[in-house]
Amino acid sequence: MDINEKRNEINRRRMKYGYMMALFCALLWGIWYVPGTFIWKFDVVADFQAAIDGQRAETYSNKAFLAAAILITGLNAVFVMISYLIWNLYLGKAKFAEMRRSIVELRACTKYYLLGAICGGPIAILGSFIAMGYIGGAFAAVAALAYPVIGTLLSSTWLGQKISGRALAGIMIIVVGSITIYATGLIEELAGGGSLIGYIGGLMALCGWGIEGAVAAKGLDVSEPDIAITLRFGLETLIWWVIAIPALALMSIPVYEYALKMIADPVILLSLVMLGLTFGFCYVAWYKSFPLIGVGRGQGIGSLYGIFAVIFLILFIGVDAAIGADLKSQASLIIGAILCTAGTLVMFTEDSENVISLRDTGEEKEESQ
Amino acid sequence: MMEGRPIKFRILEILETEPVWNCDLVRQLQSEYGMPSDYHRDCLNFDLIEVAASGMIGEADAKIDAEGKFKKDNLLTLYRITPIGMELLDELKAKVRHRKGE
């Protein structure tokens, strides 16, 4: 094998590894929806919302819904952090040393993860729940699934990452395919009149995760993905437990009491462990894909979580409960799945020789002068 | 200036003055950061691949490792810093936490 062949092989392997990481992220994110859906069904969560509203009901006020969302997301962040501590212990003490070296470089490194934590945590997750509460689940899913559009735009304009026509086409086909899955629900929800707060929530989810990817990629230029994601989630955990949850407590919401009740219940605890493991490692894989294939491709493949979530929910709760019994919903799932598969193939078959570097390095300009 | 700081900061600084072969760069980093094992060697080489993919460093030359200096029959790469890598290094130098004596 000559040098050129070796070089191409290394490049192909890098791209393949990056795509595998992004696909692994989508798969875990999809699995996360199983415990993520079940956690809302526990009596403790209903009791918590009833305690806020003052009575048991079929549905609760948006205030009670958002408080429950903050509590679940805060607990999710804690269990993600526990997963990361175990993960970094497995990787060895050198990772902890690198973490210590990185965390003190606030202006050069950690600030990107603080921004990532704010965008991907309170802004995107809360926005997603607001969209869900004020408009509906399908609208929230569609808003979140369109995030690669923002991520690709920012990584191209702000970070200067190159994106080929083929990769862009693949990303767009996946985004359209993912949105198609929820099309029937979306049309029904929007026919209900929508809500300005709900649309703002959708925009928060769309921009939050899109911006997080671009900001994270900037930080990943100067730090390792395992370190980056641990710092980012550590900061998000602090945002929930130092700001958001104490704010709920100040509003006389019994948030600590119900947090303890949830942890004390073995079945809920197991669900939280599942949430932490799936969400934690989906994020590890997401961050690992960015330096290898770029933000646009990583987010494009990452948004396949939409189809994986539906597949796993169908496996666990059945077709009717997961997507509805009507023919329209099932047809849109099949069309969406075909589009997602086509988009993925378009991206996977991109020639890796064109992606030796994710950016223009500036040498082209120097050579032409 | 970047010794003892995050590994990717140091990679850019080592390459600031002249191109360095990946085997020598990894060995220097292994020694400076106390990462002696083959696992650490591969982790550091992967850091180089990530920095190269980001466009901050690029290939100046390459040869097959016929003698097994790093990994027998694999590619040895001579890395050099790129103009955008230099810009990033200057930015990092301005932003890093100052230590005593700097």
Interface residues (C-beta under 8 A of the other chain):
Chain A: I3 K6 R7 I10 R14 G92 A94 A97 E98 R101 S102 V104 E105 L106 R107 A108 C109 G160 L220 D221 V222 S223 E224 I227 P291 L292 I356 S357 L358 R359 D360 T361 G362 E363 K365 E366
Chain B: G4 R5 P6 I7 K8 F9 Y33 G34 M35 Y39 H40 C43 D47 I49 E50 V51 A52 A53 S54 G55 M56 G58 E59 A62 K63 I64 N74 L75 T82 P83 I84 G85 E87 L88 E91 L92 K95 V96 R97
